[in-house]
Amino acid sequence: MSLSTHVLDTATGRPASGIVVRAEFAADPTAADSWSETGTGTTDADGRIGDLLSGDLRPGTHRVTFATGPYFADRGVEAFWGDVTITFHVTDPADHYHVPLLLSPYGYSTYRGS
């Protein structure tokens, strides 16, 4: 159905706008070269991307990569993370999948949102 995200900068307590996010699908998750891009976007002023996919959501292994290094660099903040990649499994492509990221310069967490 759809894939969305929301990024919050927990160090500032604000949405993280302007982060480029890439979505990918793996035809064979054990093969490094099997990943193909399924969508890309940039977080809006509220830190959100409402629908990250350019096509249909498929069952299987997916990942989203957040380009966090440029986000921190643009703000003059030293950070440990250049990118944050979250790999997850889609079992029912009719569901909505929301993959939020809670981000700080030296840590992050995520969960399956709604």
Protein Blocks (a to p, Z undefined) as FASTA:
>chain_A
ZZcdddddfknopacehiacdddddfblmbmklpccfbdcdddfkopafblcfbdcdedd
ddddddfklmmmmnopacfbfbdcdddddfblmbccdddddddfkbccddddZZ
